């Protein structure tokens, strides 16, 4: 005798996110609501957040390979 359980679910398929992946702790927000990162040479780079998950963020505006300061401001 077997037992079955039916579960209703909705599957949502999203497009893969493309951009640089950085830790959320590396992102600052200024008084105007603009997100930014600080690079290892103390430059500020404004970014747009594409998506986030598990403490990491995919962003537009930072080239792959750019060293960012985390946490921001340190």
N, C-alpha and C positions, 0 to 999 in steps of 0.2 A: 504494500500500500504506500503510494507516494503522496507527498503534500506539495501543493503549489501555492505560491503567493504572487499575485499580480499587482504591480505597482505602476501607476500612471506617472509619466514623466514628460517633460518638454525638453528637447535638445536644441540648444542654440549654438549655431556655428558662426564663429567670427573670423574675419580675415586676420592673418598674422600681422603683428605690429612690426613696423620697420623704424629703426632709429638707434640711437646710442642708449645703452643700458647703464644706469647709475643707481647708487643707493639713494633712497628717499632722504636720508640724513644729509646728503650733499646739496639739497635744494633749499634755497632761501626764497622769501617773498617780500618784495618791497612795499612801501606804504601805498602804492598805486595798484597792488595786486599782481604785479609782474613777477613771474618765477624766474630765478636765475641760479647759476652756479658760479663759484669762484675757482679759477684754474690755479695750478701750482705756481704760476708766475704772478699771482694776485690780480689777474684780469677778471672782470665781471663779464659773464656771457648770458644774455637773456635767452630763455628757453620756452618751449611750449611742451606741455605734458601730453603724450599720446595715450598712454595707458600705464597702470601700475598693478603690481601683484607681489605679495610676499616680501615687502620691503624694498623692492626694486622698481625702478621707473624707466619707461622707454620715453625718450625725449627727442624733439627736433631742436636744432640750434647748436648742438655740440658735435664736433667731428669725432668719429671713432678714433680711439687712441689718445684723446685729450685727457690729461691728468686733472682731476677735480679734487677739491678739498672737501673732506668729510670728517666730522660734521662741518657744515658751512660756517664760515667765520673763524675757524680755528687754524 
